[in-house]
């Protein structure tokens, strides 16, 4: 899932900081998710990230 967040963010030419600002999720959390660091993440957090990337949570888990 982390690679999909990074992929979608880069497709939108956003930095982690910009995604953090738009989603309301800390840059540290986004960085950890993208790099595969084991971290407990809530559905609410995933919804915020997906919404900021104009995706559904399903799309974060499934490759296009």
Buried (B, 14 or more C-beta within 10 A) or exposed (E): BBEBBBBBBEEBEBEBEBBBEBBEBEBEBBBBBBEEEEEEBEEEBBBBBBBBBEBEBEBBEEEE
